Amino acid sequence: MSRILRNTSGGKAVSGGALAPRSRRNSSLQVDSYFRGGGLSDVIVNYLVVAGGGGGSQGTINTAHGGGGGGAGGLRSTVTATGGGGTLETALTLDASTNYTVTVGGGGAGNDDTGNDGGSSGGNSVFSTITSTGGGGGGNQSRFGVTGGSGGGGGIGPSGGGTGTVNQGFAGGNGGNPSQGGGGGGGAGGIGGTGGATTGGTGGLALATSITGSSVSYAGGGGGAANSTGGTAGTGGGNGGGGTVGSNAPKNLGGGGSGNSSSNGGNGGSGRVVIRYFTAGTSFTITATGATSGSPTVSGVYSYFEYLGSGTLVIA
């Protein structure tokens, strides 16, 4: 049966089992964590998990018709905001003496004019039990945008945009009638725009989060393309091609690649994973492989690891 223990230094009573024998109390921080309600073998972390963005599409084969922009990668977070207009997620409780795999999804490829295919979807990003879904590829003639973390923009035809994933991203925009613009890819912060007569649809808005201490925008949708003018991308996505080679989304922001009218659609951007925890009160050694640094970066009262590629988080 659990007992109520009281912190004799004036803290609140907490519910839990007996405190570990003195020989097993590795540090005063563990004792403090216990009286604040945490277990002796737990580390509580916040996260940002952004998947790879989808690739944009050329509109039609050997014809200057606009294609849809790629959808942004899904964005899941416990800090500032999460994708698709959802509510913030709950911090994870991790076990000590455990290695956790981190997977950062790559961006999807934009299609060329050798086949009647849309852009490729981005790769999933994964940390522990959290999976963010790769952005959907943009559609070409009579092809819908692909469903993803955020949906790809529809091709001309008209064709509809792909749907987004709940709590990760928004839908892509619809494509226009023949000889009109492709739809913009959905973003983590908003839906993609509909293609017009002379312009491609605007990419869905990106979403800003400050998990590293500075506000950074992630997961903007790729702009669609038309014969003359490409649509503007959401922050972090690629701008529509409009008769030129499609624009690639920047790396590690999870944005969608642009559509294009006469050549390759742009590639989607790779994703990113950030893991953050309170510096004080953490009695375990936490290290990382594959992160930007093997040691945590300290920002205010927090420490964090940032992954631009796949790796591990080790709690010992």
C-alpha positions as CSV (number, residue, x, y, z in Angstrom):
1,M,0.0,0.0,0.0
2,S,1.3,3.5,-0.8
3,R,2.0,6.0,2.0
4,I,1.8,9.7,2.2
5,L,5.3,11.1,2.8
6,R,6.1,14.7,3.7
7,N,9.1,16.7,2.8
8,T,10.4,17.9,6.2
9,S,11.9,21.0,4.6
10,G,8.4,22.4,4.0
11,G,7.4,20.8,0.6
12,K,3.9,19.4,-0.1
13,A,2.9,15.9,0.9
14,V,3.1,13.5,-2.0
15,S,1.7,10.1,-2.5
16,G,4.0,7.2,-3.2
17,G,5.8,4.1,-1.9
18,A,8.6,4.2,0.7
19,L,11.6,6.3,-0.2
20,A,14.5,4.1,-1.4
21,P,17.1,3.1,1.3
22,R,19.8,5.6,1.9
23,S,22.4,3.3,0.1
24,R,20.3,3.6,-3.1
25,R,19.8,7.4,-3.0
26,N,22.4,8.4,-5.6
27,S,22.1,12.1,-5.0
28,S,20.1,14.7,-3.2
29,L,18.5,15.6,-6.5
30,Q,16.8,12.1,-6.6
31,V,15.4,12.8,-3.1
32,D,14.1,16.2,-4.3
33,S,12.6,14.6,-7.4
34,Y,10.8,12.1,-5.2
35,F,9.2,14.7,-3.0
36,R,8.1,16.7,-6.1
37,G,6.2,13.6,-7.2
38,G,8.6,12.1,-9.6
39,G,9.9,8.5,-9.4
40,L,13.6,7.7,-8.7
41,S,14.0,6.1,-12.1
42,D,12.1,8.7,-14.3
43,V,13.2,11.5,-16.5
44,I,10.5,13.8,-17.8
45,V,11.2,15.4,-21.2
46,N,9.5,17.8,-23.6
47,Y,9.8,17.3,-27.4
48,L,9.5,18.6,-30.8
49,V,9.1,16.0,-33.5
50,V,8.9,17.3,-37.1
51,A,8.7,14.8,-40.1
52,G,10.1,15.3,-43.6
53,G,8.1,17.4,-46.0
54,G,6.6,16.0,-49.2
55,G,7.9,16.7,-52.7
56,G,6.1,18.9,-55.2
57,S,4.8,17.8,-58.6
58,Q,5.0,18.8,-62.2
59,G,1.5,19.5,-63.5
60,T,1.4,17.5,-66.8
61,I,3.9,15.6,-68.9
62,N,5.6,17.8,-71.5
63,T,3.0,20.5,-71.0
64,A,3.3,23.8,-69.0
65,H,0.5,23.1,-66.6
66,G,0.9,23.7,-62.9
67,G,1.5,21.0,-60.3
68,G,0.7,20.8,-56.6
69,G,3.1,21.7,-53.8
70,G,4.2,19.2,-51.3
71,G,2.7,19.0,-47.8
72,A,4.8,19.9,-44.8
73,G,5.9,17.1,-42.4
74,G,3.7,16.5,-39.4
75,L,4.6,18.5,-36.3
76,R,4.1,17.3,-32.8
77,S,5.2,19.2,-29.7
78,T,4.8,19.8,-26.0
79,V,6.1,23.4,-26.2
80,T,4.5,26.5,-27.6
81,A,2.2,24.9,-30.3
82,T,1.6,21.6,-32.1
83,G,0.5,21.1,-35.7
84,G,-3.0,21.0,-37.2
85,G,-4.5,23.4,-34.7
86,G,-4.3,20.8,-32.0
87,T,-3.7,21.2,-28.3
88,L,-0.2,20.8,-26.8
89,E,0.8,17.2,-26.1
90,T,1.9,15.8,-22.8
91,A,5.6,15.5,-21.8
92,L,7.0,12.0,-21.9
93,T,8.3,10.1,-18.9
94,L,11.4,8.1,-19.9
95,D,13.1,5.2,-18.0
96,A,16.7,5.4,-16.7
97,S,19.3,3.0,-18.0
98,T,17.5,3.0,-21.4
99,N,18.6,3.8,-25.0
100,Y,15.9,5.6,-27.1
101,T,16.1,5.6,-30.9
102,V,15.6,8.9,-32.7
103,T,14.6,8.8,-36.4
104,V,14.6,12.0,-38.5
105,G,12.5,11.7,-41.7
106,G,14.0,12.7,-45.0
107,G,12.2,15.0,-47.5
108,G,10.2,13.5,-50.4
109,A,11.5,13.8,-53.9
110,G,9.8,16.1,-56.4
111,N,8.6,14.3,-59.6
112,D,9.9,15.0,-63.1
113,D,8.3,14.7,-66.5
114,T,9.1,11.0,-67.2
115,G,5.9,9.6,-65.6
116,N,2.4,10.5,-64.6
117,D,3.2,10.5,-60.9
118,G,2.9,13.1,-58.2
119,G,5.6,14.1,-55.7
120,S,6.8,11.6,-53.2
121,S,5.8,11.8,-49.5
122,G,8.3,12.7,-46.8
123,G,9.6,10.2,-44.2
124,N,8.3,9.8,-40.7
125,S,10.2,11.2,-37.7
126,V,10.1,9.1,-34.5
127,F,11.1,9.5,-30.9
128,S,10.1,6.9,-28.3
129,T,6.2,6.5,-28.6
130,I,5.9,9.7,-30.7
131,T,5.6,9.5,-34.5
132,S,5.1,12.5,-36.8
133,T,3.9,11.5,-40.3
134,G,5.8,12.6,-43.4
135,G,4.1,15.3,-45.6
136,G,2.1,14.2,-48.6
137,G,3.4,14.6,-52.1
138,G,1.8,17.1,-54.5
139,G,-0.5,16.0,-57.2
140,N,-0.2,16.4,-61.0
141,Q,-2.9,16.3,-63.7
142,S,-6.1,14.8,-62.4
143,R,-4.2,13.4,-59.4
144,F,-5.1,14.4,-55.8
145,G,-2.5,15.5,-53.4
146,V,-1.4,12.8,-51.1
147,T,-2.5,12.5,-47.5
148,G,0.3,13.0,-44.9
149,G,1.3,14.9,-41.8
150,S,0.1,17.9,-43.9
151,G,-1.6,17.1,-47.2
152,G,-0.1,17.7,-50.6
153,G,-1.7,20.2,-52.9
154,G,-3.9,18.9,-55.7
155,G,-3.0,19.0,-59.3
156,I,-4.9,20.6,-62.1
157,G,-8.0,18.8,-63.2
158,P,-9.3,20.0,-60.8
159,S,-8.0,17.7,-58.1
160,G,-8.4,18.0,-54.4
161,G,-5.7,18.4,-51.8
162,G,-4.6,15.6,-49.6
163,T,-5.8,15.6,-46.0
164,G,-3.6,16.3,-43.0
165,T,-3.2,14.2,-39.9
166,V,-5.0,15.2,-36.7
167,N,-2.8,17.2,-34.3
168,Q,0.0,17.3,-36.9
169,G,-0.9,19.4,-39.9
170,F,-3.5,20.8,-42.3
171,A,-4.9,19.7,-45.7
172,G,-3.4,20.8,-49.0
173,G,-5.2,23.2,-51.4
174,N,-7.3,22.1,-54.4
175,G,-5.9,22.4,-57.9
176,G,-7.6,24.5,-60.6
177,N,-9.2,23.6,-63.9
178,P,-7.0,22.6,-66.8
179,S,-4.4,25.1,-67.7
180,Q,-4.7,26.6,-64.2
181,G,-2.6,26.4,-61.1
182,G,-1.9,23.5,-58.8
183,G,-2.8,23.7,-55.1
184,G,-0.5,24.7,-52.3
185,G,0.7,22.0,-49.9
186,G,-0.7,22.1,-46.4
187,G,1.4,23.4,-43.5
188,A,1.5,22.7,-39.8
189,G,-0.1,26.1,-39.2
190,G,-2.7,26.3,-42.0
191,I,-4.3,24.8,-45.1
192,G,-2.8,25.2,-48.6
193,G,-4.3,27.7,-51.0
194,T,-6.4,26.8,-54.0
195,G,-4.8,27.2,-57.5
196,G,-5.9,30.1,-59.6
197,A,-6.1,30.9,-63.3
198,T,-2.6,32.4,-63.5
199,T,-1.0,31.5,-60.1
200,G,-0.4,28.5,-58.0
201,G,-1.9,28.1,-54.6
202,T,0.0,29.4,-51.6
203,G,1.6,26.9,-49.3
204,G,0.1,26.4,-45.9
205,L,1.5,28.4,-43.0
206,A,4.4,27.2,-40.9
207,L,4.3,27.0,-37.1
208,A,6.7,28.7,-34.7
209,T,7.9,27.0,-31.6
210,S,10.5,28.1,-29.0
211,I,11.6,24.8,-27.5
212,T,15.3,25.8,-27.9
213,G,14.8,29.2,-26.4
214,S,14.5,31.0,-29.7
215,S,11.4,31.0,-31.9
216,V,11.9,29.0,-35.1
217,S,9.2,28.3,-37.8
218,Y,8.8,24.8,-39.0
219,A,6.7,22.8,-41.5
220,G,5.5,25.3,-44.1
221,G,3.7,23.9,-47.2
222,G,5.2,24.1,-50.7
223,G,3.6,26.5,-53.2
224,G,1.7,25.2,-56.2
225,A,2.6,26.2,-59.7
226,A,0.8,27.6,-62.7
227,N,1.8,28.5,-66.3
228,S,3.1,31.9,-65.4
229,T,3.5,32.3,-61.7
230,G,4.2,30.0,-58.8
231,G,2.5,30.3,-55.4
232,T,4.3,31.6,-52.4
233,A,5.4,28.9,-49.9
234,G,4.7,28.9,-46.2
235,T,7.8,29.7,-44.2
236,G,10.2,26.8,-44.5
237,G,8.6,25.4,-47.7
238,G,9.6,25.8,-51.4
239,N,8.1,28.5,-53.6
240,G,6.1,27.4,-56.7
241,G,8.0,26.9,-59.9
242,G,5.9,28.7,-62.5
243,G,7.8,27.6,-65.6
244,T,11.2,27.1,-63.9
245,V,12.6,24.2,-61.9
246,G,10.7,23.8,-58.7
247,S,12.2,25.1,-55.5
248,N,13.5,22.7,-52.8
249,A,12.5,23.2,-49.2
250,P,15.3,24.0,-46.8
251,K,16.8,21.1,-44.9
252,N,15.7,20.2,-41.4
253,L,12.6,22.4,-41.3
254,G,10.1,19.8,-42.5
255,G,8.7,22.0,-45.3
256,G,7.1,20.9,-48.6
257,G,8.8,21.2,-52.0
258,S,7.2,23.4,-54.6
259,G,5.1,22.4,-57.6
260,N,6.3,23.2,-61.1
261,S,4.8,23.7,-64.5
262,S,7.4,22.4,-67.0
263,S,10.1,20.4,-65.1
264,N,10.9,18.8,-61.8
265,G,8.9,19.6,-58.7
266,G,11.0,20.7,-55.7
267,N,12.1,18.3,-53.0
268,G,10.7,18.4,-49.5
269,G,12.9,19.3,-46.6
270,S,14.1,16.8,-44.0
271,G,12.7,16.9,-40.5
272,R,14.1,17.6,-37.0
273,V,13.8,16.3,-33.4
274,V,14.4,18.3,-30.2
275,I,14.3,16.8,-26.7
276,R,14.3,19.1,-23.7
277,Y,14.4,18.6,-19.9
278,F,15.0,20.6,-16.7
279,T,18.7,20.9,-16.0
280,A,18.1,21.0,-12.2
281,G,16.7,17.9,-10.6
282,T,18.1,15.5,-13.2
283,S,20.4,13.1,-11.5
284,F,21.1,10.9,-14.5
285,T,23.7,11.2,-17.2
286,I,21.9,12.0,-20.5
287,T,23.9,11.8,-23.7
288,A,23.2,11.6,-27.4
289,T,24.6,10.1,-30.6
290,G,23.6,11.7,-33.9
291,A,22.6,15.0,-32.3
292,T,24.2,18.3,-33.1
293,S,26.2,17.8,-29.9
294,G,26.9,14.7,-27.8
295,S,26.4,16.9,-24.7
296,P,23.3,18.9,-24.1
297,T,22.9,22.6,-24.9
298,V,21.8,24.7,-21.9
299,S,19.2,27.4,-22.4
300,G,18.0,29.1,-19.2
301,V,16.7,26.4,-16.9
302,Y,16.5,23.8,-19.6
303,S,19.0,21.5,-21.4
304,Y,18.2,20.1,-24.8
305,F,19.5,17.9,-27.7
306,E,18.7,18.7,-31.3
307,Y,18.8,16.0,-34.0
308,L,19.2,16.8,-37.7
309,G,19.7,13.2,-38.5
310,S,18.9,9.9,-36.8
311,G,20.6,8.7,-33.6
312,T,19.9,7.8,-30.0
313,L,19.2,9.3,-26.6
314,V,21.0,7.5,-23.7
315,I,19.9,7.8,-20.1
316,A,22.3,6.2,-17.7
